[in-house]
Amino acid sequence: MTGPRAATAADPPATTGEPVTAPASYAQERAWLAACLTHDTPTYCAVDEFPVHAGVTEDDLARALAVLTERHEPLRTVLRTVDGRLTQDVYPRLEPPVDHLDLSGHDHAARTEERRSLRARLARHPFDPLHAPLWRATVLKLGEGVWSVLFAAHHTVYDTASRFNVHAELTELCAAAEEGRAPRLPPLPFGYGAYARRERERLTPGRRAGLAAHWRAHLDGLPPVHPLPLDRPRPRARAFQGAEVRTALPVDVTAALTAAAHRHGTRPAMLFLAAYTALLHHHSGADDLAVGLPVTNRADPGTRSMVGTFVNMRVLRADLTGDPDLTELVRRTTAAVRAGERHDIPFQALVELLPAPRLPGVPPVYQLAFNHTPAGTLGAPVSSCEEDLLLDVADGTARLVYDTALFDRTTADTLLADYVRMLATLLDAPGTRLSRLRATPRTRNAPAPADPAPAATAPSGAAQKRVAAVWEEVLGTGVTDVHQDFFALGGHSLQALRILARLTGGHTTAPTLRTFFADPTVAGLAAALAPTDPGRTAWR
């Protein structure tokens, strides 16, 4: 047993055999794209700690982690792009990346601080999607026969439900080792690669058309961007820089949730969500709002015991018309969420199928999001933000993650404080109408004058013409102006990835998706490609 040291092994874990290639799942694709665009490692890294209540040894724990690795394909997976499409390579065997840390000689305060520091280091140590595995673990010795396992994983291979599955299997494996018997683990009817293939096969052209028709009708007339007042004008390019504020929910609020949900015939999550839409209504004046909701997407019974990522983003169209009371708002919220469950579609496909043009600097379809983790923690503070605002509620704590290009911290503090007050009112006085809720007044900024648009310019020179040709091939539309915004013309992230793949030919110094998002025009991409390989054109 060694003393305190870094959380990652000095040598990379060994993989054995040739990997099996499968298409990435839609959830992997979404998490990978988002991670490419942001700069903050903790946003896409989950860190969990699993206490071990069994009489086991360090070797028993290492063997348990090896069994987990052998059972679950994502723990042996790397991700790579082939011609602009994300694939997963699954190795047949992989030596688990496990470190060991002996804290048994520390007093309670020192152990607590060392564990906190180690969790922070694990969260901020980046993963390389091209090198397996996309997780790491540290076995902690806390005393004689007292153990804990710190487990960090990238969201492309691990989600919230995976946390419960890892903990349950680790607990059973340790119990079996203590009792000298074979472990009783749930069967896995198919692997994650097979799931990803089946998922894509199920989205047939006919099903895509039916889902497209539903969502086009359901979202028809929805404003493309929310009217919530911003502290600064929205920039044309997103930087994905974020910050957060968080607060503990009052004890009387958390104590009243279960009974209130029972009275309304719904779940506590619907109460949290309804209060959030009330907050957004009060601060924006809007009766029609889109809110993004992450969903577990494990309806197939075969996926429920699997470790991997399955999360999809679903769009809730919140109806706040007619000054409803809070009871009616909860009813509408619950009904809307249940209706969305019947028409589930991968969010990337939804963006691709919707006819509305994209606006520069505006996340597609929704810019306000909500997440509820019923039995989990909020994790390390983040400094990235995919949306304008994300309200995240877990285990008696709420936080608001905000885009720092748009909002000040004082605004975030105000919004979060108002949310807690509105949630308390929803629980205490559900007959209160929206118009009678109390909120802190905010002043809407006058819109800044728009920058003058550059004069339309046709592609010129070899670089711009080559980019324009690939652009037309992928988008299906000609380029008449090198300053036209790729997303305003209907492009989406996967098409951007294909354009980069065809132009760069796998150059390691080629522009990234983040670079493309910063200036999504033919002129900008041509300029970004120029320095990738001095002495010759980047795409040859």
C-alpha positions as CSV (number, residue, x, y, z in Angstrom):
1,M,0.0,0.0,0.0
2,T,1.4,3.4,-0.9
3,G,1.1,6.8,0.5
4,P,-0.8,9.7,-1.0
5,R,-0.1,10.4,-4.7
6,A,-1.7,11.5,-7.8
7,A,-5.0,9.9,-8.8
8,T,-3.9,8.6,-12.2
9,A,-1.5,5.8,-12.9
10,A,2.0,6.6,-14.2
11,D,1.7,4.1,-17.0
12,P,-1.3,3.9,-19.4
13,P,-3.4,0.8,-18.9
14,A,-2.8,-2.1,-21.2
15,T,-5.4,-3.1,-23.8
16,T,-5.4,-6.6,-25.4
17,G,-6.6,-7.6,-28.8
18,E,-8.1,-5.8,-31.7
19,P,-11.0,-3.5,-30.9
20,V,-14.5,-4.1,-32.3
21,T,-15.9,-1.0,-34.1
22,A,-19.5,0.0,-33.7
23,P,-21.3,3.3,-34.4
24,A,-21.4,5.7,-31.5
25,S,-24.8,5.9,-29.7
26,Y,-26.8,9.1,-30.1
27,A,-26.0,9.8,-26.4
28,Q,-22.3,9.3,-26.9
29,E,-22.5,11.6,-30.0
30,R,-24.2,14.4,-28.1
31,A,-21.9,14.2,-25.1
32,W,-18.8,14.0,-27.3
33,L,-19.9,17.0,-29.4
34,A,-20.7,19.1,-26.3
35,A,-17.3,18.2,-24.7
36,C,-15.5,19.3,-27.9
37,L,-17.1,22.7,-27.7
38,T,-16.6,23.5,-24.1
39,H,-13.3,24.0,-22.2
40,D,-14.2,22.8,-18.8
41,T,-13.2,19.2,-17.9
42,P,-15.5,18.8,-14.8
43,T,-18.6,19.6,-16.9
44,Y,-18.3,16.2,-18.7
45,C,-16.6,14.2,-15.9
46,A,-18.6,12.5,-13.2
47,V,-16.8,11.7,-9.9
48,D,-18.5,9.3,-7.4
49,E,-17.4,7.8,-4.2
50,F,-18.6,4.3,-3.2
51,P,-18.1,3.2,0.4
52,V,-17.4,-0.5,0.8
53,H,-19.1,-2.3,3.7
54,A,-17.5,-5.7,3.5
55,G,-14.5,-7.5,4.9
56,V,-12.4,-7.4,1.8
57,T,-8.8,-6.8,0.8
58,E,-7.2,-4.4,-1.6
59,D,-6.8,-7.3,-4.1
60,D,-10.5,-8.1,-3.8
61,L,-11.4,-4.5,-4.7
62,A,-9.0,-4.5,-7.7
63,R,-10.6,-7.8,-8.9
64,A,-14.1,-6.3,-8.5
65,L,-13.2,-3.4,-10.7
66,A,-11.7,-5.8,-13.2
67,V,-15.0,-7.7,-13.3
68,L,-16.9,-4.5,-13.9
69,T,-14.5,-3.7,-16.8
70,E,-15.0,-7.1,-18.3
71,R,-18.8,-6.9,-18.0
72,H,-19.4,-3.4,-19.4
73,E,-18.2,-2.5,-22.9
74,P,-18.1,1.3,-22.3
75,L,-15.4,0.8,-19.7
76,R,-13.2,-0.7,-22.5
77,T,-14.2,1.9,-25.2
78,V,-12.4,4.7,-27.1
79,L,-14.1,7.1,-29.5
80,R,-12.8,8.3,-32.8
81,T,-14.2,10.0,-36.0
82,V,-14.2,8.3,-39.4
83,D,-15.1,10.6,-42.3
84,G,-16.8,13.0,-39.9
85,R,-18.8,10.2,-38.1
86,L,-18.2,9.2,-34.5
87,T,-17.5,5.6,-33.8
88,Q,-16.7,3.5,-30.7
89,D,-13.9,1.0,-30.6
90,V,-14.4,-1.6,-27.9
91,Y,-11.3,-3.6,-26.7
92,P,-11.8,-7.2,-25.7
93,R,-9.7,-6.8,-22.6
94,L,-8.3,-3.9,-20.6
95,E,-6.3,-3.7,-17.5
96,P,-8.3,-1.4,-15.1
97,P,-6.6,1.9,-14.3
98,V,-6.7,1.6,-10.5
99,D,-4.6,3.6,-8.0
100,H,-4.4,3.1,-4.2
101,L,-4.2,5.6,-1.4
102,D,-3.7,4.8,2.3
103,L,-5.4,7.4,4.5
104,S,-5.7,5.1,7.5
105,G,-3.0,7.1,9.4
106,H,-4.8,10.4,9.0
107,D,-7.3,11.9,11.5
108,H,-10.9,12.5,10.4
109,A,-10.3,16.1,9.3
110,A,-7.2,15.2,7.3
111,R,-9.0,12.3,5.6
112,T,-12.0,14.4,4.7
113,E,-9.8,17.1,3.2
114,E,-7.6,14.6,1.3
115,R,-10.8,13.0,-0.2
116,R,-12.2,16.3,-1.2
117,S,-8.9,17.3,-2.8
118,L,-8.7,14.0,-4.6
119,R,-12.2,14.3,-6.0
120,A,-11.4,17.8,-7.3
121,R,-8.2,16.5,-9.0
122,L,-10.1,13.5,-10.6
123,A,-12.7,15.9,-11.9
124,R,-10.2,18.2,-13.5
125,H,-7.9,15.6,-15.0
126,P,-9.0,15.4,-18.7
127,F,-9.7,12.2,-20.6
128,D,-8.4,11.6,-24.1
129,P,-11.3,10.0,-26.1
130,L,-8.7,8.3,-28.3
131,H,-7.1,6.4,-25.5
132,A,-8.9,3.8,-23.3
133,P,-10.2,3.8,-20.8
134,L,-12.4,6.9,-20.3
135,W,-12.6,6.3,-16.6
136,R,-10.2,5.9,-13.6
137,A,-10.5,4.8,-10.0
138,T,-8.7,5.1,-6.7
139,V,-9.1,2.6,-3.9
140,L,-8.9,4.4,-0.5
141,K,-8.0,2.7,2.7
142,L,-9.6,4.6,5.5
143,G,-8.9,2.3,8.4
144,E,-8.5,-1.3,9.2
145,G,-11.0,-3.1,6.9
146,V,-12.6,0.2,6.0
147,W,-12.5,1.1,2.3
148,S,-13.9,3.5,-0.3
149,V,-13.6,3.7,-4.1
150,L,-13.4,7.0,-5.9
151,F,-14.6,6.5,-9.5
152,A,-14.3,9.2,-12.2
153,A,-15.6,8.7,-15.8
154,H,-16.3,10.8,-18.8
155,H,-20.0,11.3,-19.7
156,T,-19.5,9.6,-23.1
157,V,-19.3,6.3,-21.2
158,Y,-21.2,6.9,-17.9
159,D,-24.4,8.6,-16.8
160,T,-26.4,9.0,-13.6
161,A,-28.0,5.5,-13.8
162,S,-24.5,4.0,-14.4
163,R,-23.5,5.4,-11.0
164,F,-26.2,3.2,-9.3
165,N,-25.3,0.2,-11.4
166,V,-21.6,0.5,-10.6
167,H,-22.3,0.9,-6.9
168,A,-24.7,-2.1,-6.8
169,E,-22.3,-4.4,-8.7
170,L,-19.3,-3.3,-6.7
171,T,-21.3,-4.0,-3.5
172,E,-22.3,-7.4,-4.6
173,L,-18.8,-8.4,-5.8
174,C,-17.3,-7.4,-2.5
175,A,-20.1,-9.2,-0.6
176,A,-19.4,-12.3,-2.7
177,A,-15.7,-12.1,-2.0
178,E,-16.3,-11.8,1.8
179,E,-18.6,-14.8,1.8
180,G,-16.6,-16.9,-0.5
181,R,-19.3,-17.4,-3.2
182,A,-19.9,-16.5,-6.8
183,P,-21.4,-13.0,-7.3
184,R,-25.0,-12.7,-8.3
185,L,-25.0,-10.1,-11.0
186,P,-27.8,-9.1,-13.3
187,P,-27.6,-10.5,-16.8
188,L,-26.7,-8.2,-19.7
189,P,-28.8,-9.4,-22.7
190,F,-26.6,-7.4,-25.2
191,G,-23.6,-5.1,-25.2
192,Y,-23.5,-1.4,-25.6
193,G,-22.3,-1.6,-29.2
194,A,-25.2,-3.8,-30.1
195,Y,-27.5,-1.2,-28.4
196,A,-26.1,1.6,-30.5
197,R,-26.7,-0.4,-33.7
198,R,-30.2,-1.3,-32.7
199,E,-30.9,2.3,-31.7
200,R,-30.0,3.6,-35.2
201,E,-31.8,0.7,-36.9
202,R,-35.0,1.6,-35.1
203,L,-34.9,5.2,-36.4
204,T,-36.0,4.1,-39.9
205,P,-36.8,6.7,-42.6
206,G,-40.5,6.1,-41.9
207,R,-40.2,6.6,-38.2
208,R,-38.0,9.7,-38.7
209,A,-40.7,11.2,-41.0
210,G,-43.4,10.5,-38.4
211,L,-41.5,12.0,-35.5
212,A,-40.5,15.0,-37.7
213,A,-44.1,15.7,-38.5
214,H,-45.1,15.5,-34.8
215,W,-42.4,17.8,-33.5
216,R,-42.8,20.3,-36.4
217,A,-46.5,20.6,-35.5
218,H,-45.8,20.6,-31.7
219,L,-43.1,23.3,-31.9
220,D,-44.8,25.4,-34.6
221,G,-44.8,29.0,-33.7
222,L,-42.4,28.6,-30.8
223,P,-40.1,31.7,-30.6
224,P,-36.6,30.7,-31.7
225,V,-35.1,32.4,-28.7
226,H,-36.4,33.2,-25.2
227,P,-37.1,36.8,-24.2
228,L,-35.5,36.6,-20.8
229,P,-33.6,39.9,-20.2
230,L,-29.9,39.6,-20.7
231,D,-27.2,41.7,-18.9
232,R,-25.2,42.0,-22.2
233,P,-26.0,41.7,-25.9
234,R,-25.7,38.1,-27.2
235,P,-22.4,37.7,-29.1
236,R,-22.6,36.2,-32.6
237,A,-20.3,33.3,-31.5
238,R,-20.7,31.2,-28.4
239,A,-17.7,30.9,-26.1
240,F,-19.4,28.3,-23.7
241,Q,-17.9,30.0,-20.7
242,G,-20.1,29.5,-17.6
243,A,-20.3,29.9,-13.9
244,E,-22.7,28.8,-11.2
245,V,-24.5,29.9,-8.0
246,R,-26.0,27.3,-5.6
247,T,-28.0,27.2,-2.5
248,A,-29.5,24.7,-0.1
249,L,-33.2,24.3,-0.3
250,P,-35.0,25.2,3.0
251,V,-35.7,22.2,5.2
252,D,-39.5,22.8,5.2
253,V,-39.5,22.8,1.4
254,T,-37.7,19.5,1.0
255,A,-39.9,18.0,3.8
256,A,-43.1,19.0,1.9
257,L,-42.1,17.8,-1.5
258,T,-43.3,14.1,-1.3
259,A,-46.7,14.9,0.2
260,A,-47.2,17.8,-2.3
261,A,-46.3,15.6,-5.3
262,H,-48.8,13.0,-4.0
263,R,-51.6,15.6,-3.8
264,H,-50.9,16.6,-7.4
265,G,-50.6,13.0,-8.6
266,T,-47.1,13.6,-10.0
267,R,-43.4,13.3,-9.0
268,P,-41.3,15.9,-7.1
269,A,-39.4,16.6,-10.3
270,M,-42.6,18.1,-11.9
271,L,-42.9,20.5,-8.9
272,F,-39.3,21.6,-9.3
273,L,-39.9,22.1,-13.1
274,A,-43.2,23.9,-12.8
275,A,-41.6,26.4,-10.3
276,Y,-38.8,26.9,-12.8
277,T,-41.2,27.7,-15.7
278,A,-43.0,30.1,-13.3
279,L,-39.7,31.8,-12.6
280,L,-38.9,32.2,-16.3
281,H,-42.4,33.5,-17.0
282,H,-42.1,36.2,-14.3
283,H,-38.7,37.4,-15.5
284,S,-39.4,37.3,-19.2
285,G,-43.1,38.0,-19.5
286,A,-43.4,35.0,-21.9
287,D,-46.3,32.6,-21.9
288,D,-44.7,30.2,-24.4
289,L,-41.3,28.8,-23.5
290,A,-39.0,25.9,-24.5
291,V,-37.1,24.1,-21.8
292,G,-34.5,21.4,-22.4
293,L,-34.8,18.3,-20.2
294,P,-32.3,15.5,-20.0
295,V,-34.0,12.1,-19.9
296,T,-32.5,8.7,-18.9
297,N,-33.6,7.0,-22.1
298,R,-33.5,3.5,-20.6
299,A,-37.0,2.3,-21.6
300,D,-35.5,-0.9,-23.0
301,P,-35.3,-3.3,-20.0
302,G,-32.0,-4.7,-21.4
303,T,-30.3,-1.3,-20.7
304,R,-31.3,-0.9,-17.1
305,S,-28.4,-2.8,-15.7
306,M,-25.8,-1.5,-18.1
307,V,-23.0,1.0,-17.6
308,G,-22.9,3.5,-20.4
309,T,-24.4,6.8,-21.5
310,F,-28.0,6.8,-22.6
311,V,-29.2,10.4,-21.8
312,N,-31.2,12.3,-24.4
313,M,-32.4,15.9,-24.4
314,R,-36.1,16.4,-24.8
315,V,-37.9,19.7,-25.4
316,L,-40.7,20.8,-23.1
317,R,-43.0,23.5,-24.5
318,A,-44.2,25.2,-21.4
319,D,-47.7,26.7,-21.6
320,L,-48.2,29.6,-19.2
321,T,-51.1,31.2,-20.9
322,G,-54.3,32.4,-19.1
323,D,-52.7,33.2,-15.7
324,P,-53.0,29.7,-14.3
325,D,-52.8,28.9,-10.7
326,L,-49.9,26.7,-9.6
327,T,-52.0,23.6,-9.4
328,E,-53.0,24.0,-13.1
329,L,-49.3,24.8,-13.9
330,V,-48.2,21.5,-12.4
331,R,-50.9,19.6,-14.3
332,R,-49.9,21.2,-17.6
333,T,-46.2,20.5,-16.9
334,T,-46.8,16.8,-16.0
335,A,-49.0,16.3,-19.1
336,A,-46.5,17.9,-21.4
337,V,-43.6,15.8,-20.1
338,R,-45.7,12.6,-20.5
339,A,-46.7,13.5,-24.0
340,G,-43.0,14.0,-25.0
341,E,-42.2,10.5,-23.7
342,R,-44.4,9.0,-26.5
343,H,-42.5,10.8,-29.3
344,D,-38.9,10.4,-28.2
345,I,-36.3,11.3,-30.8
346,P,-32.5,11.9,-30.5
347,F,-32.0,15.6,-30.0
348,Q,-29.4,15.8,-32.9
349,A,-32.0,14.3,-35.2
350,L,-34.6,16.7,-34.0
351,V,-32.4,19.7,-34.8
352,E,-31.7,18.2,-38.2
353,L,-35.4,17.7,-39.0
354,L,-36.8,21.0,-37.8
355,P,-37.1,23.6,-40.7
356,A,-36.4,26.7,-38.6
357,P,-33.1,28.4,-39.5
358,R,-30.4,28.8,-36.8
359,L,-29.6,32.2,-35.3
360,P,-25.9,33.1,-34.8
361,G,-24.8,32.6,-31.2
362,V,-28.2,30.9,-30.2
363,P,-28.4,27.3,-29.1
364,P,-30.9,25.5,-31.3
365,V,-34.5,24.9,-30.2
366,Y,-34.0,25.7,-26.5
367,Q,-31.6,27.9,-24.5
368,L,-33.0,27.3,-21.0
369,A,-32.6,23.8,-19.4
370,F,-33.6,22.0,-16.2
371,N,-32.2,18.9,-14.6
372,H,-33.3,16.9,-11.5
373,T,-31.2,14.2,-9.9
374,P,-33.4,12.6,-7.2
375,A,-30.7,10.9,-5.2
376,G,-27.4,12.4,-6.2
377,T,-25.1,15.4,-5.7
378,L,-24.3,18.4,-7.9
379,G,-20.6,17.6,-8.1
380,A,-17.7,20.0,-8.6
381,P,-18.4,23.6,-9.6
382,V,-18.3,24.1,-13.4
383,S,-17.1,26.9,-15.6
384,S,-18.7,25.9,-18.8
385,C,-22.3,26.3,-20.0
386,E,-24.0,24.7,-23.0
387,E,-27.2,26.7,-22.5
388,D,-28.0,30.3,-21.5
389,L,-29.3,29.0,-18.1
390,L,-29.5,25.5,-16.5
391,L,-31.3,24.9,-13.2
392,D,-29.9,21.8,-11.6
393,V,-31.6,20.3,-8.5
394,A,-30.2,17.4,-6.5
395,D,-30.5,16.1,-2.9
396,G,-31.8,19.3,-1.3
397,T,-29.5,21.7,-3.2
398,A,-30.2,23.8,-6.3
399,R,-27.7,25.6,-8.5
400,L,-28.1,27.8,-11.5
401,V,-25.4,27.5,-14.2
402,Y,-25.3,30.5,-16.5
403,D,-23.5,31.8,-19.6
404,T,-21.2,34.5,-18.4
405,A,-21.3,36.2,-21.8
406,L,-25.0,36.9,-21.1
407,F,-25.6,37.2,-17.3
408,D,-23.9,38.7,-14.3
409,R,-23.5,36.8,-11.0
410,T,-25.9,39.2,-9.3
411,T,-28.6,38.3,-11.8
412,A,-28.0,34.6,-11.2
413,D,-28.2,35.1,-7.5
414,T,-31.5,37.0,-7.9
415,L,-33.0,34.3,-10.2
416,L,-32.0,31.5,-7.8
417,A,-33.4,33.3,-4.8
418,D,-36.7,34.0,-6.6
419,Y,-36.8,30.3,-7.6
420,V,-36.6,29.1,-4.0
421,R,-39.4,31.6,-3.0
422,M,-41.7,30.5,-5.9
423,L,-41.1,26.8,-5.1
424,A,-42.1,27.4,-1.5
425,T,-45.2,29.2,-2.6
426,L,-46.1,26.3,-5.0
427,L,-45.9,23.9,-2.0
428,D,-47.7,26.1,0.5
429,A,-50.3,27.9,-1.6
430,P,-50.9,25.9,-4.8
431,G,-54.0,28.0,-5.6
432,T,-51.9,31.1,-6.1
433,R,-52.1,32.5,-9.7
434,L,-48.9,33.3,-11.6
435,S,-49.8,37.0,-11.6
436,R,-49.7,37.1,-7.8
437,L,-46.3,35.5,-7.3
438,R,-43.6,37.7,-5.9
439,A,-40.4,38.2,-7.9
440,T,-37.5,40.7,-7.8
441,P,-37.9,43.3,-10.5
442,R,-35.2,43.3,-13.2
443,T,-34.6,45.9,-15.9
444,R,-34.5,44.7,-19.5
445,N,-31.5,46.0,-21.3
446,A,-32.1,47.9,-24.5
447,P,-30.8,45.9,-27.5
448,A,-27.4,47.0,-28.7
449,P,-27.2,48.2,-32.2
450,A,-26.2,45.4,-34.5
451,D,-22.8,45.4,-36.1
452,P,-23.0,46.3,-39.8
453,A,-23.0,43.2,-41.9
454,P,-20.0,42.9,-44.2
455,A,-20.8,43.3,-47.9
456,A,-21.7,40.0,-49.7
457,T,-18.6,38.5,-51.2
458,A,-18.4,35.5,-53.4
459,P,-15.7,32.9,-52.7
460,S,-12.3,33.8,-54.1
461,G,-9.0,32.1,-54.0
462,A,-8.2,28.4,-53.8
463,A,-8.9,28.2,-50.0
464,Q,-12.3,29.8,-50.0
465,K,-13.4,28.0,-53.2
466,R,-12.4,24.6,-51.8
467,V,-14.3,25.3,-48.5
468,A,-17.3,26.5,-50.4
469,A,-17.4,23.3,-52.5
470,V,-17.3,21.0,-49.5
471,W,-19.8,23.3,-47.7
472,E,-22.2,23.0,-50.7
473,E,-21.7,19.2,-50.8
474,V,-22.6,18.7,-47.1
475,L,-25.3,21.4,-46.8
476,G,-26.9,21.0,-50.2
477,T,-26.9,24.7,-50.8
478,G,-24.6,26.9,-52.8
479,V,-22.4,29.6,-51.2
480,T,-23.0,33.1,-52.6
481,D,-21.4,35.0,-49.7
482,V,-18.3,33.9,-47.7
483,H,-19.7,35.7,-44.7
484,Q,-23.0,33.6,-44.5
485,D,-23.4,31.9,-41.1
486,F,-23.3,28.1,-41.4
487,F,-25.9,27.6,-38.7
488,A,-28.2,30.4,-40.0
489,L,-28.4,28.4,-43.2
490,G,-29.6,25.3,-41.3
491,G,-26.4,23.5,-40.6
492,H,-25.9,21.5,-37.5
493,S,-23.0,20.2,-35.4
494,L,-22.7,16.8,-37.1
495,Q,-22.6,18.5,-40.5
496,A,-19.9,20.8,-39.2
497,L,-17.9,17.8,-38.1
498,R,-18.2,16.2,-41.6
499,I,-17.0,19.4,-43.3
500,L,-14.0,19.5,-41.0
501,A,-13.2,15.9,-41.7
502,R,-13.3,16.3,-45.5
503,L,-11.2,19.5,-45.4
504,T,-8.5,18.4,-43.0
505,G,-7.9,14.8,-43.8
506,G,-7.1,13.9,-40.2
507,H,-4.4,16.6,-39.6
508,T,-3.6,16.7,-35.9
509,T,-3.3,20.5,-36.0
510,A,-6.5,21.0,-37.9
511,P,-9.1,23.5,-36.7
512,T,-11.4,22.1,-34.0
513,L,-15.2,22.3,-33.7
514,R,-14.7,25.1,-31.2
515,T,-12.7,27.1,-33.8
516,F,-15.4,26.5,-36.4
517,F,-18.1,27.7,-34.0
518,A,-16.2,30.9,-33.3
519,D,-16.5,31.9,-36.9
520,P,-18.9,29.5,-38.8
521,T,-18.4,31.1,-42.2
522,V,-16.5,30.1,-45.4
523,A,-14.2,33.0,-44.9
524,G,-13.5,32.1,-41.2
525,L,-13.0,28.4,-41.9
526,A,-10.7,29.1,-44.9
527,A,-8.6,31.4,-42.7
528,A,-8.4,28.8,-39.8
529,L,-7.3,26.1,-42.2
530,A,-4.4,28.2,-43.7
531,P,-1.9,27.7,-40.8
532,T,-2.5,24.0,-40.2
533,D,0.3,22.8,-42.4
534,P,2.7,25.5,-43.6
535,G,4.1,24.9,-47.0
536,R,1.1,23.2,-48.5
537,T,-2.6,23.4,-48.7
538,A,-4.2,21.8,-45.6
539,W,-6.7,19.6,-47.5
540,R,-4.4,18.0,-50.1
